[in-house]
Amino acid sequence: MDFELNEDQQLFRRTLRDFVDKEIVPVAPEWERTGRYPTEIVERFKELGLFGMTVPAEYGGLELDRVSFALVFEEIARGWMGVAGVLGSHSLSTWMIARYGTAEQKDRYLPGLASGARRTGIALTEPGAGTDLQGIQTRAVLDGDHYVINGTKTWITNARHADPMPVLVKTSVETPAHRGMSIILVDADTPGYTVSRDLPKLGYKGTETCEISLADVRVPASRLLGGVEGRGLQQALSALELGRINIAARAVGVAQCAYDAALQYARQRHAFGRPIGDFQAIQLKLADMATEIQAARLMTYWAASRSASGGVKAEAAMAKYFASEVALRATMEAMRVHGGYGYSQEFVVERLYRDAPLMAIGEGTNDVQRLVIARELLKGAARVGW
């Protein structure tokens, strides 16, 4: 049992941390406040090879180990959680194409996706179907050698830059519903495929979150992910296991930033003639934050390390659930440590407080995570203890 990063992972983390501290932290407050798209940061992601995190080396990707994958999201979210979203759904989608795609699909898409020349996302959620993915209404009907797709998807990250966009559809109306669900890779220039609007958000600024419309979109049948109908829900859910590690790591990064800000403020801010860090009320908050953040980090790395062998539904759900709740508490406590200044946009905790709730919702709400954990325990697929 080893609780330390290996030498390669330590070097990788130092590289990431230096990049975040020098090129993200200084610009994040202004760019987040004004809604400026982080073009320069995205270009640096390309240079660092981060768009290829989950792409096999044979296609030009980094093919990172899972702990290094988590480190990417922790470090970037520590600087600005919103820009981590540029890589989040992209890495989930590239993993899914690499895992399930046909040889032609991999050759067509993965090299460009690895370099960042192409970017991608994933279109699962609909206005009437979020947690209940089996309730989607988007249909794809086979017409000769093409599918004709009609429907609407919402809360789609990277929508304005995704090419291709993997879209979860119903290719049949079989019962049970999951047997008729498939994923189709839709190129951005396909007629009838449009990004209809950007969604206003509390936080998670820096990357776009949009609604997309598909009206009689004709896609070659060869774009059916894996080439076999009826496997879309399985493909999406297995990818979401990786996505939950990404979200857990982002939550750790946000919580760490909140703690760092609170600790610094407690040392610098004086009241009643001494630093507020001298008061037990503040000390207890810092102790609770530090303990919970370290526990969340270890749980996230644990889930990440185990995920390399697959089948980590419970572990990924535990990490995502626990870490996101820690992020919510840490950002609230950091705001309390700051007092009135915590409510000001001049201090980072205000942004962290707005960003944290997304981690409790994204990649499945925390109530869903608890159900996943319980079901895996009850059927013996996961257990607590050695």
C-alpha positions in Angstrom: 0.0 0.0 0.0 1.5 3.3 -1.1 0.0 6.7 -0.4 2.6 8.6 -2.4 2.6 9.6 -6.1 5.4 7.9 -8.1 8.1 10.1 -9.6 6.4 10.5 -13.0 3.2 11.5 -11.3 5.0 14.0 -9.1 6.8 15.6 -12.0 3.5 15.7 -13.9 1.8 17.4 -11.0 4.6 20.0 -10.7 4.2 20.8 -14.4 0.4 21.2 -14.0 0.7 23.3 -10.9 3.2 25.6 -12.5 1.0 26.0 -15.5 -2.1 26.7 -13.4 -0.4 29.2 -11.1 1.2 31.1 -13.9 -1.4 31.0 -16.6 -4.8 30.3 -15.1 -4.9 31.8 -11.6 -4.0 35.4 -12.7 -6.7 35.7 -15.4 -9.5 33.6 -13.9 -11.2 36.3 -11.9 -11.5 38.8 -14.7 -12.3 36.3 -17.5 -14.9 34.5 -15.3 -16.6 37.8 -14.4 -16.7 39.1 -18.0 -17.6 35.8 -19.6 -14.5 35.8 -21.8 -13.8 32.5 -23.5 -10.4 31.1 -22.3 -8.9 30.7 -25.8 -5.3 31.0 -24.7 -5.8 28.4 -22.0 -7.3 26.0 -24.4 -4.3 26.5 -26.7 -2.0 25.6 -23.8 -4.1 22.5 -23.1 -3.3 21.5 -26.7 0.4 22.1 -26.2 0.5 20.1 -23.1 -1.3 17.2 -24.8 -4.2 17.3 -22.3 -6.9 16.7 -25.0 -5.3 13.3 -25.5 -5.5 12.2 -21.8 -7.7 9.2 -22.5 -6.5 8.5 -26.1 -4.2 5.5 -26.8 -0.6 6.4 -27.7 -1.1 4.7 -31.1 -3.4 7.6 -32.0 -1.2 10.3 -30.6 -2.7 10.4 -27.1 -1.0 10.7 -23.7 -2.9 7.6 -22.5 -2.5 8.8 -18.9 -2.8 6.5 -15.9 -6.0 7.2 -13.9 -4.3 8.9 -11.0 -2.6 11.3 -13.3 -5.9 11.8 -15.0 -7.4 12.9 -11.7 -4.4 15.1 -11.0 -5.2 17.1 -14.2 -8.7 17.9 -13.0 -7.7 18.6 -9.4 -5.0 21.1 -10.4 -6.9 22.9 -13.1 -10.1 23.2 -10.9 -7.9 24.6 -8.1 -7.2 27.5 -10.5 -10.6 27.7 -12.3 -13.1 25.0 -12.2 -14.9 26.3 -15.3 -12.0 25.7 -17.7 -11.6 22.1 -16.4 -14.9 21.6 -18.1 -13.3 22.0 -21.5 -11.4 18.8 -20.8 -14.0 17.0 -18.8 -16.6 15.9 -21.3 -14.0 15.7 -24.1 -11.9 13.2 -22.1 -15.0 11.1 -21.3 -16.0 11.0 -25.0 -12.5 10.2 -26.3 -12.3 7.3 -23.8 -15.7 6.1 -25.0 -14.7 6.2 -28.7 -11.3 4.5 -27.9 -13.1 1.8 -25.9 -16.1 1.1 -28.1 -15.5 2.7 -31.5 -15.0 0.7 -34.7 -11.5 0.8 -36.3 -12.8 3.3 -38.8 -14.2 5.6 -36.1 -11.0 5.5 -34.2 -8.9 6.2 -37.2 -11.2 9.0 -38.3 -11.5 10.9 -35.0 -9.0 10.0 -32.4 -5.8 11.5 -33.8 -7.5 14.9 -34.2 -9.1 14.7 -30.8 -5.8 13.8 -29.2 -4.1 16.9 -30.5 -7.0 19.2 -29.8 -7.5 19.9 -33.5 -10.9 18.4 -32.9 -12.8 18.6 -29.7 -15.8 16.7 -28.5 -18.4 16.4 -25.7 -21.3 14.1 -25.0 -25.0 14.8 -25.5 -27.1 12.7 -23.1 -29.4 15.0 -21.2 -32.7 16.3 -22.6 -35.2 18.9 -21.4 -37.4 16.1 -20.1 -34.7 13.5 -19.3 -31.7 13.9 -17.0 -31.3 11.4 -14.3 -33.7 9.1 -16.2 -31.7 8.6 -19.3 -34.0 5.8 -20.4 -36.7 8.5 -20.8 -35.0 10.3 -23.7 -37.1 11.2 -26.7 -34.4 11.8 -29.3 -35.0 9.3 -32.1 -32.7 8.0 -34.9 -34.5 6.1 -37.6 -32.5 4.1 -40.2 -33.2 5.2 -43.7 -31.1 3.2 -46.1 -27.4 3.7 -45.1 -28.2 6.8 -43.0 -29.8 7.5 -39.6 -32.2 10.4 -39.5 -32.1 12.0 -36.0 -34.7 14.3 -34.4 -34.6 15.7 -30.9 -33.2 18.2 -28.5 -30.3 17.9 -26.0 -29.5 20.3 -23.2 -26.8 21.1 -20.6 -24.2 20.2 -23.2 -20.6 21.2 -22.4 -18.3 22.1 -25.4 -21.4 22.2 -27.7 -20.0 25.0 -29.8 -16.7 23.3 -30.3 -17.6 19.6 -30.4 -16.8 17.8 -33.7 -18.0 15.1 -33.5 -20.8 15.1 -30.9 -21.7 11.7 -29.5 -25.5 11.8 -29.2 -27.5 9.3 -27.1 -30.6 8.3 -29.2 -33.3 5.7 -29.4 -32.8 3.6 -32.5 -35.8 1.5 -31.6 -38.7 1.6 -29.0 -38.0 -1.8 -27.6 -38.9 -2.7 -24.0 -37.0 -2.4 -21.8 -35.9 1.0 -23.1 -32.2 0.4 -22.7 -32.2 -2.2 -25.5 -33.2 0.4 -28.0 -30.6 3.1 -27.1 -27.5 3.8 -29.1 -24.9 6.5 -29.5 -24.3 8.1 -32.8 -21.3 10.4 -33.7 -22.6 13.6 -35.3 -20.2 15.8 -37.2 -20.6 19.5 -36.4 -21.3 20.6 -40.0 -24.1 18.1 -40.5 -27.2 19.9 -41.9 -30.0 20.2 -39.3 -27.6 20.0 -36.3 -27.6 23.4 -34.5 -26.5 24.9 -31.2 -29.8 26.7 -30.4 -28.8 28.7 -27.3 -26.3 29.1 -24.4 -27.7 28.4 -20.9 -27.2 31.0 -18.2 -25.5 29.5 -15.1 -24.8 30.3 -11.5 -21.2 29.3 -11.9 -19.1 27.0 -14.1 -18.2 29.9 -16.4 -15.4 29.6 -18.9 -16.8 26.9 -21.0 -20.1 27.0 -22.8 -23.1 25.0 -21.8 -25.7 24.8 -24.5 -28.9 23.4 -25.9 -28.6 21.6 -29.2 -31.3 20.8 -31.8 -31.3 18.0 -34.2 -33.9 18.4 -37.0 -33.9 15.7 -39.7 -30.1 15.2 -39.2 -28.8 12.6 -41.6 -25.8 10.7 -40.3 -24.1 7.8 -42.1 -24.9 4.5 -40.4 -21.1 4.0 -40.1 -21.2 6.6 -37.3 -23.1 4.3 -34.9 -20.6 3.9 -32.1 -19.3 0.4 -32.1 -21.4 -0.5 -35.2 -24.1 -2.3 -33.2 -27.5 -0.9 -32.1 -28.8 -1.1 -28.5 -25.5 -0.6 -26.6 -25.7 3.1 -26.1 -26.8 3.2 -22.5 -24.2 0.7 -21.5 -21.5 2.8 -23.3 -22.6 6.0 -21.7 -22.9 4.7 -18.2 -19.4 3.1 -18.3 -18.0 6.4 -19.5 -19.7 8.2 -16.6 -17.7 6.1 -14.2 -14.6 7.8 -15.5 -16.6 11.1 -15.5 -17.3 10.7 -11.8 -13.6 10.5 -11.0 -13.1 13.7 -13.0 -15.9 15.4 -11.0 -14.5 14.1 -7.7 -11.1 15.5 -8.6 -12.5 18.8 -9.6 -14.3 19.0 -6.3 -11.0 18.3 -4.4 -9.4 21.1 -6.4 -12.2 23.6 -5.6 -12.2 22.6 -1.9 -8.4 22.9 -1.7 -8.5 26.4 -3.2 -11.2 27.3 -0.6 -9.1 26.0 2.2 -5.9 27.7 1.0 -7.8 31.0 0.8 -9.3 30.6 4.2 -5.9 29.7 5.8 -4.2 32.7 4.3 -7.0 35.0 5.3 -7.0 33.6 8.9 -3.3 34.4 9.2 -3.6 38.0 7.7 -6.9 39.3 9.0 -6.8 40.8 12.5 -9.7 41.4 14.9 -9.6 42.4 18.5 -5.9 43.0 18.2 -4.8 39.6 16.8 -5.0 37.3 13.8 -8.4 35.7 13.5 -6.6 32.4 13.2 -5.9 32.7 16.9 -9.6 32.2 17.7 -10.8 28.6 18.3 -13.9 29.1 16.1 -11.7 29.7 13.1 -9.3 27.0 14.1 -12.1 24.4 14.2 -13.3 25.4 10.8 -9.8 25.0 9.3 -9.3 21.7 11.0 -12.5 20.3 9.7 -11.8 21.6 6.2 -8.3 20.1 6.1 -9.4 16.7 7.4 -12.3 16.4 5.0 -10.3 17.6 2.0 -7.5 15.1 2.6 -10.1 12.3 3.0 -11.8 13.3 -0.3 -8.4 13.4 -2.1 -7.4 9.9 -0.9 -10.8 8.5 -1.8 -10.6 10.1 -5.3 -7.1 8.7 -5.9 -8.3 5.3 -4.6 -11.2 5.2 -7.0 -8.9 6.4 -9.8 -6.3 3.8 -9.2 -8.8 1.0 -9.0 -10.6 2.2 -12.2 -7.8 1.0 -14.4 -9.1 -2.5 -14.2 -12.7 -1.3 -14.8 -15.9 -2.0 -12.9 -15.7 0.7 -10.2 -19.3 1.8 -10.0 -19.4 2.0 -6.2 -15.9 3.4 -5.8 -16.4 6.1 -8.4 -19.8 7.0 -6.9 -18.4 7.1 -3.4 -15.6 9.4 -4.5 -17.8 11.7 -6.5 -20.5 11.8 -3.7 -18.1 12.4 -0.8 -15.7 14.9 -2.6 -18.5 17.0 -3.9 -20.2 17.3 -0.5 -16.8 18.3 0.9 -16.5 21.0 -1.7 -19.9 22.4 -0.8 -19.0 22.5 2.9 -15.4 23.8 2.3 -16.6 26.7 0.1 -19.3 27.7 2.6 -16.8 27.6 5.5 -14.2 29.5 3.6 -16.8 32.2 3.0 -17.6 32.3 6.7 -13.9 32.6 7.6 -13.8 35.6 5.2 -16.9 37.2 6.7 -18.3 39.9 4.5 -15.3 39.9 2.2 -16.2 36.3 1.2 -19.3 37.7 -0.5 -17.2 40.1 -2.6 -16.0 39.3 -6.1 -12.7 40.7 -5.1 -12.0 37.4 -3.2 -11.8 34.0 -4.8 -14.2 32.2 -2.4 -17.2 33.9 -4.0 -16.5 32.1 -7.3 -15.7 28.8 -5.5 -19.0 29.0 -3.7 -20.8 29.3 -7.0 -18.8 26.6 -8.7 -19.1 23.9 -6.0 -22.8 23.0 -6.5 -22.2 21.7 -10.0 -20.1 18.8 -8.6 -23.1 17.6 -6.5 -25.2 17.5 -9.7 -23.0 16.7 -12.7 -22.4 13.1 -13.8 -25.4 12.1 -11.8 -26.8 13.8 -8.7 -25.5 12.7 -5.3 -28.8 11.0 -4.5 -28.2 8.9 -7.6 -24.7 8.1 -6.4 -26.0 6.9 -3.0 -28.4 4.6 -4.8 -25.6 3.3 -7.0 -23.5 2.6 -4.0 -26.3 0.8 -2.1 -27.2 -1.4 -5.0 -23.6 -2.4 -5.6 -23.3 -3.3 -2.0 -26.5 -5.3 -1.8 -25.7 -7.4 -4.8 -22.2 -8.1 -3.6 -20.4 -6.2 -6.4 -18.7 -4.0 -3.9 -18.0 -4.2 -0.2 -16.6 -2.1 2.6 -13.4 -3.3 4.3 -10.7 -5.7 3.3 
